[in-house]
Structures are given as structure tokens and as C-alpha cells.
Amino acid sequence: MIFTQHYLACLSHASYLIGDETTGRAVVIDPRRDIGVYLDEAADKGLRVERVLETHIHADFLSGHLELAAATGAVISFGPGAQLDFPTEPVAHGQRIELGDVALEIRATPGHTPESICVVVYEHAGDRIPYGVLTGDTLFVGDVGRPDLLASSGTGFDAQRLGRLLHQSLHEQVLSLPDETRVFPAHGAGSSCGKQLSNETSSTIGEQRRSNYALQPMTEDQFVAAVTEGQPVRPHYFTFDAQRNRQQHGLLDETVAPPAMGLAEILDRVAGGAVPLDTREPSDFATGHLRGAVNVSLQGRFAEWAGDVLDPDREVVLVGDPTAALETCVRLARIGFDKVIGYLADPHGLFMDRPDLVEASSRVTIEQLAELVGLVPDIQLVDVRNPGETAAGTVPAARLIPLAQLVDSLDQLDRQAPVVVNCAGGYRSLVAASVLRHVGFSDVSDLVGGYGAWSSAGLPVAEAGSAPTTVIQVTPAAAEELIIAGASIVDVREADEWSAGHAPHAALIPMSQVEARIDEIQPEHPAVIVCRSGGRSKAITELLTARGINAVNVEGGMRAWEQAGLPIVTPDGDPGTVV
């Protein structure tokens, strides 16, 4: 037997080629759309791909069944009840497909979708124990397929009914296999088709029986509750792909790049409604890019994030690295986004000849964000992480709008008020910020390092169900009285700000260092916390208060201190100024 798992990390997608080397007959299961990997392997190993098997109608990628059928003459097979717009040879529950000595057994496993199947693989037709089972989206390593995706829309099945079918399928068709049977799912960690998928791309029935949370002893009602709660937000493009996978559509030629275009033609296409897409790294994009461009980096989960923010029916022009044009087209085509009409041949000329069309992204540090919160009362903080991420905490006052819901939630935001976007580490936030600028928001920044940087600095976070910590605010005059009475004063600005001018006797502990140097702030004495305008110091005062330290914030910061006529000094004792 020839058995190959082809794993596509950027989509967390596993497809399979299975062949019998004695007969040269082969099948491909759940193929991606760029089918060259299967054709190359079949040619190298002397195989003929005779059938394309789909374990279900996929929602997270556009399958390559049409491309493979056109290239090889293979028949396309889905499970019972699949409603499709192209010719197929359906397979039935219990059907055996013999490739020679290698045999496949079809098991109907409705649940993730009504037409889902699993494929039991026998290396030798007479083997008592199967070599393995291809479980599609019925069973993952560490999880099971979610029953609430729109791949089943229009079928009359809701999540509750599909959840019950999934429970029956798992226990009657999958867990009835011997414990030694290898498990080969269609997805791994990172996929939105489940909530707890493992990084491992294979397992065994026995291991999943012991360790998979969804396979532990529980009632059917408990199972349905477990697998329908806490799922990630459905990516925006899933509905499109679930429908597209049912349809006859154009075939992908993965070897042909879009045409090169000059700047004038690019601008003309953008004026006509095309989306300028820049796929460079966030740091490169932030340094300078075509005004209005949307940034989705090719690194990471490019297709999923692009599918969350782009419209499959709108034309796209590529305005980043011209050498990445073909790769970008192929990766967009994997989710059925086929409207790339050209790429900017000479980005260097844009920067040199038309600097008026170039803009940089506004990115703020955690220190700058804390300062802005104190200075700008109408600032809008937007967290684009998924609910499973934000449950552990958010930047206080942040609005929760997952990236997959952003383009449908624009009316929740004021286009004229400042916006700061954060994610976990700074990739999705720049995607979101570029989208907001593209649609006309006037003042948009993203948080460098994301929520991870904020929380790692020990800054206050908001958690669901928890009451915010009360921060005591004092005027500069009241702060001076506290200091005269014995309170310490801690300045949480940066060293250059402190050196230009600070309150007498103020100790310098920059905001980013407070967590590590918190022992220097004595809990038995009141601590007066100050920054430039009161934003950073408020965040630190909240942190200290939560740790049991008696701290107060100087409202208005050193700017208010200066306006009150209180003394400001340099490290040498000379008169200073607030910068």
C-alpha cells in the first residue's frame, strides 16, 4: 500500500493519497485545490488516480475535486445525500472500494454535516484490524467536528440535530473500530472546524477513546452541549466556500501568475472598485505602503484571514512584493477567491516617484496606549481576537469584535473617532487596522505586541464577571500634600521624559518595568503615581491597588503639575520642563 498524508499547515488541512502498488490504482481524499502535489506523487510512483473521495462538503477551503477529475479522468464521490451541481458517483454506507489488495470501506457518519463519511483503510483486504480510518471532520485528534457550521445550510438540519447524529456516528461507526486503528483526520490545530484540535496529525482509536474530551462517558445531551459551546467564531468566508464546493466552477491553473501592471493601471483599477492587497510582513507594511491598501501577510494563516476581510466577488490587485504574486494567487484560490487581476510590477517606483500616494501605519506601544486612554476620552479600543482568547482577559474598555466579524460590524464604530486595534501579538490587529483605513476610518492605530505585551507588563485587564478596580485620583496639589506627609512619588514615564523634568524626589520606574520592580514600591507607605498626562499612571495605579499597595494617581499627570505651578527639576536639580 502507498499511503501519504499531505498536510497544508497554513489551512491546518490534511489530504491523503492511497494507492495499491501492485495494480497502480489510487484515490485522493479531501484534496486541496492546487493539485500538483498529487499528480507529481502519482507520476513518481506509477499510480493512476481513479477516484476523488470527499469526506463531506467542506466549508474551510475550496476542494480540488474538479481539478483532479479534469486532470486524471477520476470520478468524484461524496457520501449519501450530498446535493451537488456536477456529476458524481456517490458512495454508500458499507460499500467497499478495492484498489487491488488495498481496500477501502465507506462508513456514513453524519454529524459535522449530513453527508459526512469516514473511510476505513485496509492494507490487505482480509485484514482483521484496519490500517487506519480517515475521519474527515467527524473525529479529530483531541476533538470532534463542530455541528454548527453553515456547510449544512439549507438542509433542514440544525446544530442540535446534527450534534445528536454526530454522537451516534462516533459511537456506532468510529469507536466500534479496534483500538489499534490509526486515526487520520482532515484538520489539525488552528482549524476553526473545532475548538481543541491537537498539533498531532494522527493518533489511534484507543488513544482518542482515552484522551479526547468529547469521547468520555456522557449522555447525548451532555455531548451536544460540550461540542456546541465555546466554538471559535465562524470565519467569514465559510458560507461562500460551503456553497462553492457544491457548484461547478472554473479550474485553477496553479502555474499561471496574474499579469504585471503599471502604477497608473493599478490606480485605475482601484478607482473602479478593486481592493489593493499588500501581503508583506506587518513591519514592512507599516513602514510604508500604497494608501488604502489592505495588509494580510503571507506568513501565518493568510488564506483564512484574507477570507475574513476580503469579498470573493471584488477584484483584487496586488501591491506588495511582486515576486509573491503567484503564491498569493494560489493561496487565495485555495479558498475560492479567484478575482486577482494583476500585480504592481514596480513597487519601488511607487515609493520613489509618487511619495504622495505612500503612507505609514500608526502603531502604538502599550505605554502610548495607556497615555492615549488618559488623553482622548472618545478613543475606541477594539479587540479582534476570538471569544476563547478574550475570555482570559482584555484591555479595559475594549470592544470585542473578532476579525471574522469586523466587516459586518463597521456600523458599531465611529469613523471619525480614534481607533486602536489589538489582537494577541500584532498580526491580526494590523490586518484589521488596514481594513478600517481602507473603508474610510480617519484615525486608526494598532497595538504593537498586542494583548500579550499589555498583560505581560502586568497592566490591568478586564475579565468577564469581574468588577473593575477603583482608582483613587488626586489633584497635583493634593499629591504634593501627601508627599510632604511622607508618601513616595513614582514617575512611570520613560527615562528621557523624566530627565527633562520631574517632580522633586520622584523615583523613575518606567511603566514597562513596574511589574519586575514592584518590590521597590513599599506597601506600608502611600505611593503617588505620575506620568505625563495621567493615562500610564492610572493603569499602574490600578495594577498596584489590585496588588494591595496604597497608591493614588495624579490626575492630569505632570502636565497638570506644571500648570499648577509646582516645582519641576532635572536630575542635576536645575529647573526642568515637561516633554
N, C-alpha and C positions, 0 to 999 in steps of 0.2 A: 504493500500500500504506500502511496505517496500522499502525505498529509502535511499541508503547510498553512500556518496561520499568518495572515498579512495584517499587521497591526498599524493603524494610522493614528499616531499619538495626538495630533492636533484636533482630531474629532473623537478621540477615545473609541475608535471603531475597529472591530476585528472582522475580517472576512476570511474565507477559507477556500483552498483548492484541494480537492480529494480526487486521487486517480488510482487506477489499477495498472501497474507497470507491465503486467502480462498481456493485457488487451489494449492498453493505450487510451482507454476511455476515462473521462474525467467530468466532474461537476464543479461549479463555483457557487459558493453560498454567500449571500449578502454582499455582493461586490460593490466597491466604490465606483465612481463614475469614470475616473481615469484608469482604464483597464489594461494599460500596457504591462503592469506587473504580472498579470495572469497570462497574457499572451506570451510574454517572454519566458515565463516558467514552463508553460505548456510546450513551447518550441524546444526549450533546452532539454526537457525530459521526454520528448516524443509523445505527448498527450494530445488528445482531441477533446476539446470542451464540448460536450453533448447536451448539457443541461445547465441552466441557471436556476438555483433554488433560492427563494426568498422566504425567510422565516416569518415575515409579516410585512405589512406596508409601513415603510419607515417614515418617521417624521423629522429626524435629525440630520439626514443627508439625502441627496438625490442619488438613488441607486444606479448602477451601471448595467442593469439587465438589458436595456435596449441596445446599448453599445456592444455588449458581448454577443447578443443574438445576431446583430448585424455583421460583426466581425467573424463569427465562427459558425453561424447557422444553428446554434444551440436553441433548444426550446426553453421557454420561460415558465417556471412553475411556482404557484403560490398555494397556500393552504385552502381548505374548504371555505367558500363564501366570499372570497376576495372579489370585489367589484372593480373591474379594470376596463380601460378603453383600448386595449391592444390584445392581440392573440396570445393565448397561453395554453398550457397543458396542465390543468390543475392536478394536484396530488391529494390523495385521500388518506384518512386515518388508517393505519395498519398496512399501508402499501409498502412494498419492498422494491427498491431500485438496485439492480445488480449491475455492477460495472465489470464483472468478471468474478474473481474470488472475493473482492471487496463488495460489501452490501450496505445499503442504507435503508433504515426503517423510518417511516413518517409517523409521528405522533401528533395529533391535534391537541393543542394546548391553549385554548382561548383564555384571555385574561388581560394581558397587556393590550392586545387588540383582539377582535373576534376571530380573525383568520390566522392567528399565530400558530406556528408549528414548531416542534423540536425534531431534530434529525439524529437518530441513533446510528452510530457508525460501527460496523463490524469489519475487522481486518480480514477475517475469514468467515464466509457465510455461515459455517456451522459452529462458530464460537459460542460458548455459553455466556461469557462475560463480554459485553461490548468494549471496543477500544475507547469509545467516548460518546458524548452526546453534545450536539451543537444546540444550545438552548436559546439562541436569539436573544430577545428581551424578556423571556419568561423567567429565567434564573440567571443572575449574575454572581460573581464571586463576592460574597458579603451582602448581597441584596437581592431583590426580585424586581421585575419590571413594574413601573407605576401604571395604574389603570386609569389615570385621569387625563392622559394626553389627547389631543384632538385628532390623532390618527383614526379614531373611531367615529368622528363626527358624521352625522347623517345616517348612522346605522341603527339608531334607536337604543343603543347601549349607553348607560351612564356609568360613572365611576364605581358606584356601589355594586351594580350588577356585574361589571367586569371584574371587580375585586373578588367577588364570590366565585366567579368562574376561574380566576387565577388560583385561588386556594384549592379548588378541586383539581385543576390541571397539575399543580405542583405535587399534590399528594397521590393522585391516581396515576399520573403518567411519567413524572420525573423521579420522585422519591421511591417509586417502585423498582427502579433500576438498581443493580448491585452497587454496594458502596465503593467498589474499586473502579467504577466507571468514571473516566475523566470528564470534566465539565469544561466546555469551550463556549463562552458567551459571546454576544455581539458587541459588548461595550465594556470598558474599564473605567477607572477613576477619572472624574472630570465630566463624565456624561451627565446630561440633565434628564436621562431616562430613568434615573433612580436617585436616591439620596445618600447612599452609604456604600458605593462601589469600591472595591479594593483595587490597589495598584497591581495586584496579580492578575494575569490574563488567562489563567486556567486553574483548575482545582480538581476535586473529586466529589462524587455524590456523598461519600461518607464524611468528608471534611465539612461540606456545606450543611449536612444534616446536624453536625455537632456545633458549628460556629455561626451560622447565618441567623441573624436575629429573627427573620421572617419565617424560618422553618422550625422554630421552637414550639413546644406544645402550647396551643392556644385554641380558642374557639374560632369559628369562621368570622363572627362579628369582631372579635379582638384582632384577627388578622387584617380585616378590611380597614379597621381604624388605624392599625400600625402602618399600613402601606399607603394610606391616603393622606396622612398627616405629615407636615414638615417637609414636603417635597420642594425642590427649588422652583423658582419662577419659570414657567414655560418660555423658552426662547421665542422671540418674536416671529422668527421665520418658520417655526414648526408647522403652523397651519398651511402655509404655502407648500412646503415640501410634502406633507402628508397628501395633499391633493395632487401635486405634480407627479408623485410616484404612481398614481393611478392612470396617468394620461400618456398618450403618445406625444412625444416632443422631439425637438431637434437633437441630433447626436453631437457629442463633444469630440473635437479633434484636439487632443492634448499636445500636439506638436506645433500648433499654429498660434503665434503671438498676435495681438491686435496691431493695427497699423500705427506707425510713428506719426506724430502731429507736431506742427509748429505752434508757438505760443498763441498766435492770432487765431488759429483754428480751435485750440483748446478754449480760449476765452469766448469764442463764438458759440461753441457747444455748451459751455457753462451758462451763458446768457440765455440759451434755448432750453435750459432745464436740467442739463447733465450735472451729476454730482462729481466734484473734484475729490478724488481719493488719494491720500498720501499714506503709503504703507511703511514708511521709515520708523525707526525706533523713536519712542516718545521724546528722548532728549534731543535728537536731531531735529525732529519736527518742531519742538518748542523753540529752538534757536532761530528758525526762520522757515516760512512756507508760503505758498500762494494763499492770499487772503480768502477766507471762506472754505478752505479745504477741510475735509473730514479725515482724521487720523485714526487708522486701525493698523497697528503694527503686525507685520507678518510673523513676528515671534509670538509664541503662545497660541491661544485659541482664536486665531484670526477669523476663520470662517464663521464661527458661532457669534463672535462679537460684531463682525460685519453684518451678519444676518439680523442682528438685533437692531441695528440703526439705519441700514440701507433699505430702500424699496426695490424689490426684484423687478418692478416694471419701469424703473427710471434708468436712463442711460448713465454710464459711469465713464469718466476719463481719469487716467492715472497720472498723477503729477509729482510722484516721488522719484525713487531710484529707477531709471529706465531699464536697468539690467534685470529687474524683478518683474517685468511686465508679464511674461509668460507664466511664471509661478503664480502671480496674483490671479490671472485669469483662470488657471486650473483650480486653484483653491476656492475661488468664488463659485466656479462651476460645480464643485462638489456639493454645494447646497442649492444648485439650480439657478444661480444668479449669472445670467448669460449676456448681460447688457453692456459689457465693457467694449467701448467703441474705438479706443485709441489711447496712446500714452504720450506724454510730453517728452520729445526726443532730447531736448537740451535744457534741463533744469538750471544748469549753471548760467545760461543766458538770461533766464528769468531774474536771477539774483543780481547779475552784472548790469543788464540793460534796462530792467524795469523794477527798480527797488521800490517804486510807489505801489507795486502790487504785492509786496512781501510784508508779512507781519510776523511777529514773535508771539508765542503764547505767554500768558500771565500765569506764573506758578508761584505759590506761596508756601513758605515753611510753616511749621507748627507755631513758631514764635510770631510770625507775621499774622497768622490766622487769629491767634489769641488777641493780638493787638487790634486787628480789624473788628473783632466782635465787640471790643470796648469802644471803638471809634464810630462804627457805622451801624446805627440802630436798625436799618431795614435790610441788612445783609441776609441772604438766603443760603443756608448750608444744605447741600444735597448729598446724600449718601447713596451711591448706586450699587452697593453690594446686595447680595441675596438675603432673604429673611434668615436663613440658617447662620449667616455670618453676623448680621446685625443683632441677633438675639443675645450675643455675649456683651454688647455694648456699642454705643455710638458717641460721636462728638455731641455734646449737649446741644439741643435745639435743632439738630439735623432733621431734615425731611427725608423719609425713606422712599426712594424711587429706584427700584432695581433697573439696571441698564436695559433689560429686556422690555421694560415698560416705559422707558423715557420718552420715546417719540409719540406715545399715546397720552402722555401726561404733561405736555408742554403748557397747557392752559392752567395748570396748578401754580405756575411760576410767573412772576412779574418780569417782563422782558426788559424793563428799564432799571430795575433794582440790581445791585451787585449780587453775583452768584459765586460761591466757592463749592467745588465738587470734590468729594473724596471717595476712594474705594479702599481696598485693603492695602495696596502697595504703590499705586500710582499709574497703572496701565489703563484700567477701565475708566478712571476719572478723566484722563486726557482724551480718551475716545468721547466721553460724554460732553466734556467742555468744548471740544471741537464741533460737535453736533449742535450745541446751543449757539455757538458763534455763527455756525453755518445758517441757522434759521433766523438769525437777527437779534439775539440777545446782545446787549451793548457792553456789558462788563462781566466777563466770566474768567475765573481762575480755577486751577485745580491744586490740590494739596500734595506737595512733594512728600513721598513716603507713605501717604495715605493714613488710614486709621492706625495702622501698625506703628508708625512713627509717633502719633499722638499718644497712644496707650503705653508705648514703651517708655515714654518720658514721664510716666506716672501722672499724666494730666487727667482731670476729672472726666468721667464718662457717664453717659445716661444708660441705665438698664431698665428694661421693661418692668413695671411694677414697683420700681424704687423711687422714693421721694428725693428730689434734688437737695444737696447740702446748702444750708443757709450761709451766705457770705456776709460778714459784717463789713460795711463800708463806712469809712470815716473821712472827714474833710482834711485838707492839709494842716489846718490849724489844730484840729483835734489830734491828728497824728503827732504833731510836734509836742503837744502836752503829754501824750503817752510816752514819748521818747525821753522827755525831761523827767518823767516819773520812773524811768528805769526800763522801758521797753526797748528791745533791739529793733533796728531797721535793716531790712534786706532788700537790696536792689536786684531785680531779676532781669535787667536788660543785658545787652552784650557789652563786652569789655570796652569797645571804642565809645559806646554811648556813655558808659559810666565814667570813663576818663575825661570826657569833655565837660562833665559837670554832674555832681550828685549831691544828695543831702549830706550834711556833716555826719560822720561816724557810720555811714551806710556801708554795710558789707556787700560785696559783689558775689552773687551766686547766679550765673545766667540760668534762664528758665530750663534749658535742656540739661542742666547739671543738678537741679534741685533734688531729683529722686535719688541720685547717687550720694549727695552731700547733705541729706536731710538731717543727719546727726549733728550737724553744725548749728542747727536751729534748736535752741533749748526749749523744751516744752514747758518748763516751770516759769518762764518769763514770756510776757506778751511779745508777739513779733509783728512789726509793721511792715507790710509788703508793698513795694512800689515798683512801677515801670514807667514807661514814657507817658501813656495815656490811661492806664488803668485796666487794659484788657489782659495782658500777660499776667499781671499781678493778681487779678481776680481769679484766674484759673489756678494759680499757685496757692492763693489763699484758700480756695475750695479744697485743693489737694491736702493742704496742711490741716485744715479743720477736720476733714474726714479721718486724718491720722491722729486726732486728739490733741493737736497743737493749737494753742490760743493765738490765732492770727487774725489780723484785720487788713483790709485793702484800702489803699489811699485812692479815693475816688478822683478820677481825672489825672492821676499819676503825677510825674514830675512837671508836666505842662501846667497843671493846676497849682502845684507847689511854687513854680516860678511866678505864676500870675498872682499868687497870694503874697508875693514879696518876701518869701522865706529864703534863707541863705542857700547858695549853691556853690560848691567848691570843686577844685580839681584835686588829684592825688597829692599835689605839692602844697595844697592849702590856698592856692590863688582862686579868685572868683571864677566860676565856671558858667557854662551855658547848657541848655537842654537841646540836644540834637535828635 
